[in-house]
Amino acid sequence: MLIRSFPRAARRGFTLIELLVVLAIMASLLTLVVPRYFQQTDRAQEVVLRHNLVAMRDAIDKFDADTGHYPTNLDELVTRKYLREVPLDPITGQRDTWVIVAPENGTGVYDVKSGADGTAHDGTAYKDW
């Protein structure tokens, strides 16, 4: 009786053990990478928050220098073209959570702070920025 075997090229493929070893290596690498990825996204949100605060404070200062008084609200900065739009607070994901700080002897927008709860990676509260 003649048993015919397949040519070597037709038997190519991976064994179950080889696939399991590759999956185990990939899983162990992901356990190292995924936590760092989420940590970096949190830090990126903090950087965007700081940048948005700097941009709004700069617009408030320019408005005061041009008009001699502070804006009544953040929408006035947009209306007068000092800002294209009220920036998004990246921590809360909203545009209306900014905390307005009025000047000591008047009304208006003297400063802006984040309305987000929580603390940054450096230990400071978002509300203190």
N, CA, C and O atoms as CSV, one atom per row, in Angstrom:
chain,resi,resn,atom,element,x,y,z
A,1,MET,N,N,0.837,-1.150,0.000
A,1,MET,CA,C,0.000,0.000,0.000
A,1,MET,C,C,0.894,1.229,0.000
A,1,MET,O,O,1.840,1.338,0.780
A,2,LEU,N,N,0.579,2.110,-0.859
A,2,LEU,CA,C,1.367,3.326,-1.052
A,2,LEU,C,C,0.684,4.485,-0.333
A,2,LEU,O,O,-0.465,4.817,-0.626
A,3,ILE,N,N,1.397,5.092,0.604
A,3,ILE,CA,C,0.854,6.264,1.316
A,3,ILE,C,C,1.492,7.492,0.694
A,3,ILE,O,O,2.712,7.635,0.608
A,4,ARG,N,N,0.643,8.321,0.289
A,4,ARG,CA,C,1.113,9.531,-0.388
A,4,ARG,C,C,1.144,10.685,0.613
A,4,ARG,O,O,0.129,10.983,1.243
A,5,SER,N,N,2.264,11.318,0.761
A,5,SER,CA,C,2.363,12.459,1.670
A,5,SER,C,C,2.315,13.751,0.856
A,5,SER,O,O,2.690,13.798,-0.315
A,6,PHE,N,N,1.840,14.782,1.525
A,6,PHE,CA,C,1.762,16.093,0.871
A,6,PHE,C,C,3.150,16.686,0.767
A,6,PHE,O,O,4.006,16.415,1.609
A,7,PRO,N,N,3.383,17.487,-0.250
A,7,PRO,CA,C,4.678,18.146,-0.336
A,7,PRO,C,C,4.899,19.079,0.856
A,7,PRO,O,O,3.942,19.523,1.491
A,8,ARG,N,N,6.137,19.366,1.148
A,8,ARG,CA,C,6.500,20.179,2.302
A,8,ARG,C,C,5.859,21.575,2.243
A,8,ARG,O,O,5.489,22.113,3.286
A,9,ALA,N,N,5.719,22.166,1.066
A,9,ALA,CA,C,5.147,23.503,0.920
A,9,ALA,C,C,3.681,23.526,1.316
A,9,ALA,O,O,3.195,24.560,1.772
A,10,ALA,N,N,2.970,22.440,1.161
A,10,ALA,CA,C,1.553,22.413,1.489
A,10,ALA,C,C,1.323,22.269,2.984
A,10,ALA,O,O,0.209,22.524,3.442
A,11,ARG,N,N,2.320,21.872,3.770
A,11,ARG,CA,C,2.163,21.650,5.205
A,11,ARG,C,C,2.616,22.852,6.029
A,11,ARG,O,O,2.725,22.743,7.251
A,12,ARG,N,N,2.878,23.973,5.408
A,12,ARG,CA,C,3.351,25.135,6.164
A,12,ARG,C,C,2.225,25.715,6.994
A,12,ARG,O,O,1.058,25.661,6.607
A,13,GLY,N,N,2.587,26.271,8.143
A,13,GLY,CA,C,1.614,26.887,9.040
A,13,GLY,C,C,2.188,26.951,10.438
A,13,GLY,O,O,3.326,26.545,10.671
A,14,PHE,N,N,1.397,27.461,11.368
A,14,PHE,CA,C,1.841,27.597,12.742
A,14,PHE,C,C,1.135,26.555,13.593
A,14,PHE,O,O,-0.025,26.216,13.358
A,15,THR,N,N,1.843,26.066,14.564
A,15,THR,CA,C,1.218,25.133,15.498
A,15,THR,C,C,0.505,25.930,16.579
A,15,THR,O,O,0.716,27.134,16.726
A,16,LEU,N,N,-0.324,25.255,17.316
A,16,LEU,CA,C,-1.065,25.905,18.396
A,16,LEU,C,C,-0.114,26.449,19.457
A,16,LEU,O,O,-0.359,27.519,20.012
A,17,ILE,N,N,0.936,25.746,19.737
A,17,ILE,CA,C,1.918,26.193,20.730
A,17,ILE,C,C,2.589,27.476,20.275
A,17,ILE,O,O,2.767,28.397,21.073
A,18,GLU,N,N,2.962,27.552,19.015
A,18,GLU,CA,C,3.600,28.765,18.502
A,18,GLU,C,C,2.669,29.959,18.597
A,18,GLU,O,O,3.097,31.054,18.963
A,19,LEU,N,N,1.407,29.761,18.273
A,19,LEU,CA,C,0.437,30.856,18.375
A,19,LEU,C,C,0.242,31.294,19.821
A,19,LEU,O,O,0.134,32.488,20.098
A,20,LEU,N,N,0.197,30.340,20.741
A,20,LEU,CA,C,0.029,30.690,22.150
A,20,LEU,C,C,1.237,31.448,22.688
A,20,LEU,O,O,1.077,32.367,23.492
A,21,VAL,N,N,2.429,31.083,22.265
A,21,VAL,CA,C,3.633,31.794,22.702
A,21,VAL,C,C,3.610,33.239,22.206
A,21,VAL,O,O,3.933,34.156,22.960
A,22,VAL,N,N,3.232,33.447,20.945
A,22,VAL,CA,C,3.168,34.804,20.395
A,22,VAL,C,C,2.112,35.626,21.121
A,22,VAL,O,O,2.351,36.788,21.448
A,23,LEU,N,N,0.949,35.036,21.378
A,23,LEU,CA,C,-0.103,35.761,22.104
A,23,LEU,C,C,0.329,36.097,23.529
A,23,LEU,O,O,-0.007,37.170,24.029
A,24,ALA,N,N,1.058,35.216,24.186
A,24,ALA,CA,C,1.545,35.487,25.540
A,24,ALA,C,C,2.545,36.639,25.534
A,24,ALA,O,O,2.526,37.484,26.429
A,25,ILE,N,N,3.409,36.675,24.538
A,25,ILE,CA,C,4.371,37.781,24.431
A,25,ILE,C,C,3.640,39.091,24.179
A,25,ILE,O,O,3.970,40.107,24.791
A,26,MET,N,N,2.657,39.085,23.293
A,26,MET,CA,C,1.889,40.304,23.012
A,26,MET,C,C,1.133,40.773,24.250
A,26,MET,O,O,1.078,41.973,24.517
A,27,ALA,N,N,0.553,39.852,25.007
A,27,ALA,CA,C,-0.187,40.222,26.219
A,27,ALA,C,C,0.736,40.835,27.258
A,27,ALA,O,O,0.370,41.809,27.916
A,28,SER,N,N,1.925,40.277,27.413
A,28,SER,CA,C,2.855,40.841,28.400
A,28,SER,C,C,3.341,42.220,27.975
A,28,SER,O,O,3.540,43.085,28.827
A,29,LEU,N,N,3.535,42.445,26.686
A,29,LEU,CA,C,3.925,43.777,26.219
A,29,LEU,C,C,2.795,44.783,26.412
A,29,LEU,O,O,3.046,45.938,26.757
A,30,LEU,N,N,1.571,44.360,26.195
A,30,LEU,CA,C,0.434,45.269,26.382
A,30,LEU,C,C,0.262,45.670,27.836
A,30,LEU,O,O,-0.173,46.787,28.117
A,31,THR,N,N,0.596,44.776,28.772
A,31,THR,CA,C,0.479,45.150,30.183
A,31,THR,C,C,1.469,46.243,30.553
A,31,THR,O,O,1.263,46.951,31.538
A,32,LEU,N,N,2.523,46.390,29.791
A,32,LEU,CA,C,3.474,47.475,30.027
A,32,LEU,C,C,3.065,48.757,29.325
A,32,LEU,O,O,3.284,49.844,29.859
A,33,VAL,N,N,2.483,48.657,28.150
A,33,VAL,CA,C,2.214,49.821,27.308
A,33,VAL,C,C,0.907,50.518,27.666
A,33,VAL,O,O,0.864,51.748,27.693
A,34,VAL,N,N,-0.143,49.783,27.936
A,34,VAL,CA,C,-1.473,50.376,28.126
A,34,VAL,C,C,-1.525,51.345,29.303
A,34,VAL,O,O,-2.070,52.436,29.135
A,35,PRO,N,N,-0.999,51.024,30.476
A,35,PRO,CA,C,-1.043,52.019,31.566
A,35,PRO,C,C,-0.308,53.314,31.230
A,35,PRO,O,O,-0.753,54.399,31.605
A,36,ARG,N,N,0.795,53.202,30.538
A,36,ARG,CA,C,1.534,54.414,30.163
A,36,ARG,C,C,0.752,55.242,29.153
A,36,ARG,O,O,0.819,56.471,29.169
A,37,TYR,N,N,0.017,54.577,28.283
A,37,TYR,CA,C,-0.788,55.296,27.294
A,37,TYR,C,C,-1.846,56.140,27.990
A,37,TYR,O,O,-2.013,57.314,27.660
A,38,PHE,N,N,-2.559,55.564,28.942
A,38,PHE,CA,C,-3.605,56.319,29.629
A,38,PHE,C,C,-3.019,57.426,30.487
A,38,PHE,O,O,-3.633,58.481,30.646
A,39,GLN,N,N,-1.838,57.196,31.041
A,39,GLN,CA,C,-1.184,58.247,31.817
A,39,GLN,C,C,-0.805,59.416,30.907
A,39,GLN,O,O,-0.921,60.573,31.310
A,40,GLN,N,N,-0.359,59.131,29.704
A,40,GLN,CA,C,0.016,60.190,28.774
A,40,GLN,C,C,-1.210,60.983,28.309
A,40,GLN,O,O,-1.112,62.193,28.102
A,41,THR,N,N,-2.348,60.329,28.143
A,41,THR,CA,C,-3.546,61.074,27.742
A,41,THR,C,C,-3.988,62.018,28.856
A,41,THR,O,O,-4.467,63.118,28.577
A,42,ASP,N,N,-3.835,61.605,30.113
A,42,ASP,CA,C,-4.162,62.505,31.229
A,42,ASP,C,C,-3.220,63.707,31.242
A,42,ASP,O,O,-3.651,64.838,31.464
A,43,ARG,N,N,-1.970,63.463,31.009
A,43,ARG,CA,C,-1.003,64.573,30.980
A,43,ARG,C,C,-1.265,65.503,29.798
A,43,ARG,O,O,-1.087,66.716,29.911
A,44,ALA,N,N,-1.678,64.951,28.684
A,44,ALA,CA,C,-2.002,65.780,27.515
A,44,ALA,C,C,-3.190,66.681,27.821
A,44,ALA,O,O,-3.206,67.840,27.405
A,45,GLN,N,N,-4.182,66.168,28.541
A,45,GLN,CA,C,-5.324,67.005,28.923
A,45,GLN,C,C,-4.879,68.145,29.842
A,45,GLN,O,O,-5.384,69.263,29.740
A,46,GLU,N,N,-3.941,67.859,30.729
A,46,GLU,CA,C,-3.441,68.912,31.611
A,46,GLU,C,C,-2.707,69.993,30.822
A,46,GLU,O,O,-2.842,71.179,31.121
A,47,VAL,N,N,-1.943,69.596,29.834
A,47,VAL,CA,C,-1.222,70.567,29.006
A,47,VAL,C,C,-2.211,71.438,28.237
A,47,VAL,O,O,-2.027,72.651,28.140
A,48,VAL,N,N,-3.252,70.824,27.695
A,48,VAL,CA,C,-4.271,71.586,26.960
A,48,VAL,C,C,-4.989,72.545,27.904
A,48,VAL,O,O,-5.276,73.680,27.524
A,49,LEU,N,N,-5.282,72.111,29.119
A,49,LEU,CA,C,-5.933,72.987,30.093
A,49,LEU,C,C,-5.053,74.203,30.395
A,49,LEU,O,O,-5.537,75.334,30.410
A,50,ARG,N,N,-3.779,73.970,30.632
A,50,ARG,CA,C,-2.877,75.098,30.905
A,50,ARG,C,C,-2.804,76.054,29.710
A,50,ARG,O,O,-2.796,77.272,29.885
A,51,HIS,N,N,-2.752,75.504,28.517
A,51,HIS,CA,C,-2.694,76.342,27.320
A,51,HIS,C,C,-3.983,77.155,27.151
A,51,HIS,O,O,-3.928,78.339,26.820
A,52,ASN,N,N,-5.122,76.535,27.373
A,52,ASN,CA,C,-6.389,77.256,27.254
A,52,ASN,C,C,-6.492,78.374,28.285
A,52,ASN,O,O,-6.999,79.454,27.984
A,53,LEU,N,N,-6.014,78.119,29.492
A,53,LEU,CA,C,-6.025,79.170,30.510
A,53,LEU,C,C,-5.113,80.329,30.122
A,53,LEU,O,O,-5.476,81.490,30.310
A,54,VAL,N,N,-3.948,80.030,29.590
A,54,VAL,CA,C,-3.024,81.085,29.160
A,54,VAL,C,C,-3.649,81.901,28.032
A,54,VAL,O,O,-3.553,83.129,28.034
A,55,ALA,N,N,-4.280,81.242,27.079
A,55,ALA,CA,C,-4.899,81.946,25.944
A,55,ALA,C,C,-6.035,82.856,26.415
A,55,ALA,O,O,-6.148,83.991,25.952
A,56,MET,N,N,-6.868,82.374,27.321
A,56,MET,CA,C,-7.972,83.213,27.811
A,56,MET,C,C,-7.458,84.372,28.650
A,56,MET,O,O,-7.968,85.487,28.538
A,57,ARG,N,N,-6.466,84.131,29.482
A,57,ARG,CA,C,-5.925,85.212,30.308
A,57,ARG,C,C,-5.255,86.273,29.444
A,57,ARG,O,O,-5.341,87.465,29.738
A,58,ASP,N,N,-4.595,85.842,28.386
A,58,ASP,CA,C,-3.989,86.788,27.446
A,58,ASP,C,C,-5.063,87.619,26.755
A,58,ASP,O,O,-4.900,88.827,26.584
A,59,ALA,N,N,-6.156,86.980,26.360
A,59,ALA,CA,C,-7.253,87.708,25.707
A,59,ALA,C,C,-7.893,88.706,26.675
A,59,ALA,O,O,-8.256,89.813,26.275
A,60,ILE,N,N,-8.033,88.319,27.940
A,60,ILE,CA,C,-8.597,89.235,28.940
A,60,ILE,C,C,-7.689,90.450,29.122
A,60,ILE,O,O,-8.170,91.581,29.191
A,61,ASP,N,N,-6.400,90.222,29.198
A,61,ASP,CA,C,-5.446,91.331,29.351
A,61,ASP,C,C,-5.469,92.261,28.143
A,61,ASP,O,O,-5.436,93.481,28.304
A,62,LYS,N,N,-5.525,91.710,26.953
A,62,LYS,CA,C,-5.588,92.543,25.750
A,62,LYS,C,C,-6.894,93.330,25.688
A,62,LYS,O,O,-6.895,94.497,25.295
A,63,PHE,N,N,-7.997,92.706,26.071
A,63,PHE,CA,C,-9.281,93.400,26.103
A,63,PHE,C,C,-9.208,94.583,27.066
A,63,PHE,O,O,-9.652,95.683,26.737
A,64,ASP,N,N,-8.650,94.358,28.251
A,64,ASP,CA,C,-8.528,95.427,29.242
A,64,ASP,C,C,-7.613,96.542,28.736
A,64,ASP,O,O,-7.908,97.720,28.943
A,65,ALA,N,N,-6.518,96.191,28.081
A,65,ALA,CA,C,-5.601,97.204,27.562
A,65,ALA,C,C,-6.252,98.031,26.456
A,65,ALA,O,O,-5.992,99.229,26.352
A,66,ASP,N,N,-7.087,97.414,25.633
A,66,ASP,CA,C,-7.730,98.125,24.526
A,66,ASP,C,C,-8.920,98.967,24.971
A,66,ASP,O,O,-9.118,100.073,24.467
A,67,THR,N,N,-9.710,98.458,25.907
A,67,THR,CA,C,-10.972,99.133,26.252
A,67,THR,C,C,-10.915,99.877,27.584
A,67,THR,O,O,-11.724,100.774,27.820
A,68,GLY,N,N,-9.987,99.525,28.443
A,68,GLY,CA,C,-9.905,100.187,29.752
A,68,GLY,C,C,-10.778,99.535,30.805
A,68,GLY,O,O,-10.838,100.027,31.932
A,69,HIS,N,N,-11.448,98.457,30.484
A,69,HIS,CA,C,-12.242,97.723,31.475
A,69,HIS,C,C,-12.222,96.238,31.114
A,69,HIS,O,O,-11.870,95.848,30.001
A,70,TYR,N,N,-12.608,95.439,32.083
A,70,TYR,CA,C,-12.611,93.996,31.861
A,70,TYR,C,C,-13.906,93.571,31.163
A,70,TYR,O,O,-14.928,94.243,31.299
A,71,PRO,N,N,-13.872,92.462,30.419
A,71,PRO,CA,C,-15.107,91.999,29.770
A,71,PRO,C,C,-16.128,91.562,30.808
A,71,PRO,O,O,-15.769,91.131,31.903
A,72,THR,N,N,-17.404,91.675,30.457
A,72,THR,CA,C,-18.456,91.285,31.392
A,72,THR,C,C,-18.588,89.771,31.498
A,72,THR,O,O,-18.965,89.252,32.548
A,73,ASN,N,N,-18.282,89.064,30.423
A,73,ASN,CA,C,-18.312,87.597,30.432
A,73,ASN,C,C,-17.378,87.086,29.332
A,73,ASN,O,O,-16.814,87.870,28.567
A,74,LEU,N,N,-17.227,85.790,29.266
A,74,LEU,CA,C,-16.323,85.209,28.273
A,74,LEU,C,C,-16.866,85.335,26.853
A,74,LEU,O,O,-16.097,85.399,25.893
A,75,ASP,N,N,-18.174,85.369,26.721
A,75,ASP,CA,C,-18.765,85.511,25.385
A,75,ASP,C,C,-18.434,86.863,24.761
A,75,ASP,O,O,-18.383,86.983,23.537
A,76,GLU,N,N,-18.212,87.872,25.584
A,76,GLU,CA,C,-17.831,89.180,25.051
A,76,GLU,C,C,-16.461,89.123,24.381
A,76,GLU,O,O,-16.217,89.843,23.413
A,77,LEU,N,N,-15.572,88.277,24.882
A,77,LEU,CA,C,-14.275,88.099,24.233
A,77,LEU,C,C,-14.436,87.488,22.842
A,77,LEU,O,O,-13.681,87.812,21.925
A,78,VAL,N,N,-15.408,86.616,22.693
A,78,VAL,CA,C,-15.674,86.003,21.386
A,78,VAL,C,C,-16.349,87.010,20.469
A,78,VAL,O,O,-15.996,87.110,19.294
A,79,THR,N,N,-17.312,87.755,20.990
A,79,THR,CA,C,-18.038,88.743,20.194
A,79,THR,C,C,-17.101,89.822,19.667
A,79,THR,O,O,-17.233,90.253,18.522
A,80,ARG,N,N,-16.168,90.254,20.484
A,80,ARG,CA,C,-15.236,91.308,20.098
A,80,ARG,C,C,-14.006,90.768,19.382
A,80,ARG,O,O,-13.079,91.528,19.104
A,81,LYS,N,N,-13.976,89.472,19.078
A,81,LYS,CA,C,-12.921,88.816,18.290
A,81,LYS,C,C,-11.582,88.702,19.014
A,81,LYS,O,O,-10.539,88.624,18.365
A,82,TYR,N,N,-11.593,88.690,20.341
A,82,TYR,CA,C,-10.368,88.423,21.080
A,82,TYR,C,C,-10.107,86.917,21.167
A,82,TYR,O,O,-8.967,86.477,21.311
A,83,LEU,N,N,-11.178,86.149,21.078
A,83,LEU,CA,C,-11.100,84.691,20.993
A,83,LEU,C,C,-12.022,84.233,19.873
A,83,LEU,O,O,-13.055,84.856,19.629
A,84,ARG,N,N,-11.660,83.154,19.192
A,84,ARG,CA,C,-12.557,82.611,18.162
A,84,ARG,C,C,-13.758,81.938,18.791
A,84,ARG,O,O,-14.876,82.031,18.282
A,85,GLU,N,N,-13.520,81.261,19.899
A,85,GLU,CA,C,-14.594,80.628,20.662
A,85,GLU,C,C,-14.090,80.431,22.082
A,85,GLU,O,O,-12.886,80.447,22.337
A,86,VAL,N,N,-15.019,80.246,22.991
A,86,VAL,CA,C,-14.629,79.959,24.366
A,86,VAL,C,C,-13.992,78.565,24.364
A,86,VAL,O,O,-14.618,77.602,23.919
A,87,PRO,N,N,-12.766,78.451,24.853
A,87,PRO,CA,C,-12.093,77.151,24.810
A,87,PRO,C,C,-12.796,76.093,25.653
A,87,PRO,O,O,-13.526,76.400,26.595
A,88,LEU,N,N,-12.564,74.891,25.298
A,88,LEU,CA,C,-13.107,73.738,26.007
A,88,LEU,C,C,-12.230,73.442,27.217
A,88,LEU,O,O,-11.002,73.467,27.123
A,89,ASP,N,N,-12.854,73.165,28.337
A,89,ASP,CA,C,-12.105,72.679,29.494
A,89,ASP,C,C,-11.904,71.183,29.263
A,89,ASP,O,O,-12.868,70.421,29.347
A,90,PRO,N,N,-10.679,70.741,28.974
A,90,PRO,CA,C,-10.479,69.340,28.593
A,90,PRO,C,C,-10.740,68.348,29.721
A,90,PRO,O,O,-10.972,67.168,29.459
A,91,ILE,N,N,-10.707,68.799,30.949
A,91,ILE,CA,C,-10.941,67.888,32.068
A,91,ILE,C,C,-12.436,67.622,32.215
A,91,ILE,O,O,-12.842,66.477,32.414
A,92,THR,N,N,-13.256,68.664,32.119
A,92,THR,CA,C,-14.705,68.486,32.242
A,92,THR,C,C,-15.352,68.179,30.899
A,92,THR,O,O,-16.438,67.602,30.853
A,93,GLY,N,N,-14.698,68.558,29.811
A,93,GLY,CA,C,-15.261,68.318,28.487
A,93,GLY,C,C,-16.344,69.318,28.109
A,93,GLY,O,O,-17.112,69.068,27.179
A,94,GLN,N,N,-16.420,70.451,28.815
A,94,GLN,CA,C,-17.460,71.447,28.561
A,94,GLN,C,C,-16.849,72.835,28.459
A,94,GLN,O,O,-15.724,73.077,28.896
A,95,ARG,N,N,-17.630,73.749,27.865
A,95,ARG,CA,C,-17.186,75.135,27.721
A,95,ARG,C,C,-17.753,76.057,28.801
A,95,ARG,O,O,-17.302,77.194,28.940
A,96,ASP,N,N,-18.718,75.587,29.551
A,96,ASP,CA,C,-19.390,76.458,30.518
A,96,ASP,C,C,-19.011,76.164,31.969
A,96,ASP,O,O,-19.716,76.596,32.881
A,97,THR,N,N,-17.930,75.452,32.202
A,97,THR,CA,C,-17.530,75.146,33.577
A,97,THR,C,C,-16.396,76.037,34.074
A,97,THR,O,O,-15.882,75.826,35.173
A,98,TRP,N,N,-16.003,77.024,33.284
A,98,TRP,CA,C,-14.952,77.937,33.724
A,98,TRP,C,C,-15.442,78.746,34.917
A,98,TRP,O,O,-16.597,79.170,34.952
A,99,VAL,N,N,-14.573,78.957,35.882
A,99,VAL,CA,C,-14.893,79.762,37.064
A,99,VAL,C,C,-14.361,81.161,36.814
A,99,VAL,O,O,-13.165,81.346,36.585
A,100,ILE,N,N,-15.248,82.146,36.857
A,100,ILE,CA,C,-14.899,83.539,36.599
A,100,ILE,C,C,-14.474,84.200,37.904
A,100,ILE,O,O,-15.162,84.090,38.920
A,101,VAL,N,N,-13.338,84.885,37.869
A,101,VAL,CA,C,-12.854,85.636,39.018
A,101,VAL,C,C,-13.000,87.113,38.676
A,101,VAL,O,O,-12.411,87.601,37.712
A,102,ALA,N,N,-13.794,87.815,39.479
A,102,ALA,CA,C,-14.043,89.242,39.247
A,102,ALA,C,C,-12.909,90.068,39.865
A,102,ALA,O,O,-12.247,89.609,40.796
A,103,PRO,N,N,-12.680,91.300,39.343
A,103,PRO,CA,C,-11.662,92.166,39.955
A,103,PRO,C,C,-12.098,92.597,41.354
A,103,PRO,O,O,-13.281,92.536,41.690
A,104,GLU,N,N,-11.144,93.028,42.156
A,104,GLU,CA,C,-11.438,93.386,43.552
A,104,GLU,C,C,-12.441,94.526,43.673
A,104,GLU,O,O,-13.291,94.513,44.563
A,105,ASN,N,N,-12.347,95.497,42.796
A,105,ASN,CA,C,-13.196,96.683,42.952
A,105,ASN,C,C,-14.173,96.862,41.799
A,105,ASN,O,O,-14.438,97.992,41.387
A,106,GLY,N,N,-14.699,95.795,41.286
A,106,GLY,CA,C,-15.634,95.950,40.182
A,106,GLY,C,C,-16.228,94.625,39.744
A,106,GLY,O,O,-16.155,93.612,40.440
A,107,THR,N,N,-16.816,94.677,38.563
A,107,THR,CA,C,-17.424,93.480,38.008
A,107,THR,C,C,-16.728,93.148,36.696
A,107,THR,O,O,-15.991,93.961,36.138
A,108,GLY,N,N,-16.970,91.972,36.233
A,108,GLY,CA,C,-16.378,91.547,34.975
A,108,GLY,C,C,-15.521,90.309,35.162
A,108,GLY,O,O,-15.595,89.615,36.176
A,109,VAL,N,N,-14.716,90.061,34.160
A,109,VAL,CA,C,-13.854,88.883,34.163
A,109,VAL,C,C,-12.414,89.352,34.331
A,109,VAL,O,O,-11.807,89.868,33.393
A,110,TYR,N,N,-11.881,89.170,35.518
A,110,TYR,CA,C,-10.494,89.522,35.790
A,110,TYR,C,C,-9.571,88.336,35.535
A,110,TYR,O,O,-8.457,88.494,35.035
A,111,ASP,N,N,-10.051,87.151,35.885
A,111,ASP,CA,C,-9.268,85.929,35.717
A,111,ASP,C,C,-10.223,84.768,35.490
A,111,ASP,O,O,-11.422,84.867,35.753
A,112,VAL,N,N,-9.671,83.672,35.000
A,112,VAL,CA,C,-10.447,82.463,34.721
A,112,VAL,C,C,-9.711,81.284,35.333
A,112,VAL,O,O,-8.487,81.178,35.247
A,113,LYS,N,N,-10.482,80.402,35.954
A,113,LYS,CA,C,-9.920,79.173,36.513
A,113,LYS,C,C,-10.769,77.998,36.045
A,113,LYS,O,O,-11.907,78.168,35.608
A,114,SER,N,N,-10.204,76.830,36.145
A,114,SER,CA,C,-10.929,75.629,35.737
A,114,SER,C,C,-11.953,75.252,36.795
A,114,SER,O,O,-11.708,75.415,37.990
A,115,GLY,N,N,-13.073,74.761,36.364
A,115,GLY,CA,C,-14.100,74.291,37.281
A,115,GLY,C,C,-14.038,72.795,37.505
A,115,GLY,O,O,-14.961,72.212,38.074
A,116,ALA,N,N,-12.962,72.170,37.067
A,116,ALA,CA,C,-12.834,70.716,37.173
A,116,ALA,C,C,-12.465,70.300,38.594
A,116,ALA,O,O,-11.680,70.964,39.271
A,117,ASP,N,N,-13.043,69.198,39.024
A,117,ASP,CA,C,-12.664,68.606,40.301
A,117,ASP,C,C,-11.438,67.724,40.091
A,117,ASP,O,O,-11.169,67.271,38.978
A,118,GLY,N,N,-10.711,67.490,41.153
A,118,GLY,CA,C,-9.568,66.584,41.068
A,118,GLY,C,C,-8.250,67.316,41.112
A,118,GLY,O,O,-8.184,68.542,41.200
A,119,THR,N,N,-7.199,66.514,41.047
A,119,THR,CA,C,-5.846,67.068,41.109
A,119,THR,C,C,-5.037,66.593,39.911
A,119,THR,O,O,-5.312,65.551,39.315
A,120,ALA,N,N,-4.046,67.380,39.586
A,120,ALA,CA,C,-3.151,67.057,38.479
A,120,ALA,C,C,-2.077,66.083,38.958
A,120,ALA,O,O,-2.034,65.714,40.131
A,121,HIS,N,N,-1.220,65.678,38.038
A,121,HIS,CA,C,-0.147,64.749,38.378
A,121,HIS,C,C,0.868,65.356,39.335
A,121,HIS,O,O,1.559,64.632,40.052
A,122,ASP,N,N,0.964,66.699,39.351
A,122,ASP,CA,C,1.911,67.337,40.262
A,122,ASP,C,C,1.312,67.580,41.643
A,122,ASP,O,O,1.985,68.134,42.512
A,123,GLY,N,N,0.055,67.176,41.865
A,123,GLY,CA,C,-0.572,67.294,43.167
A,123,GLY,C,C,-1.395,68.542,43.393
A,123,GLY,O,O,-2.066,68.650,44.419
A,124,THR,N,N,-1.369,69.495,42.465
A,124,THR,CA,C,-2.158,70.718,42.614
A,124,THR,C,C,-3.576,70.485,42.108
A,124,THR,O,O,-3.802,69.677,41.207
A,125,ALA,N,N,-4.511,71.191,42.691
A,125,ALA,CA,C,-5.906,71.071,42.269
A,125,ALA,C,C,-6.116,71.851,40.980
A,125,ALA,O,O,-5.526,72.914,40.784
A,126,TYR,N,N,-6.959,71.317,40.104
A,126,TYR,CA,C,-7.245,72.007,38.851
A,126,TYR,C,C,-7.848,73.384,39.106
A,126,TYR,O,O,-7.632,74.313,38.328
A,127,LYS,N,N,-8.602,73.515,40.192
A,127,LYS,CA,C,-9.255,74.783,40.503
A,127,LYS,C,C,-8.271,75.879,40.905
A,127,LYS,O,O,-8.620,77.060,40.901
A,128,ASP,N,N,-7.040,75.491,41.253
A,128,ASP,CA,C,-6.035,76.462,41.683
A,128,ASP,C,C,-5.191,76.990,40.537
A,128,ASP,O,O,-4.352,77.866,40.748
A,129,TRP,N,N,-5.389,76.484,39.342
A,129,TRP,CA,C,-4.561,76.920,38.203
A,129,TRP,C,C,-5.000,78.245,37.708
A,129,TRP,O,O,-4.423,78.771,36.757
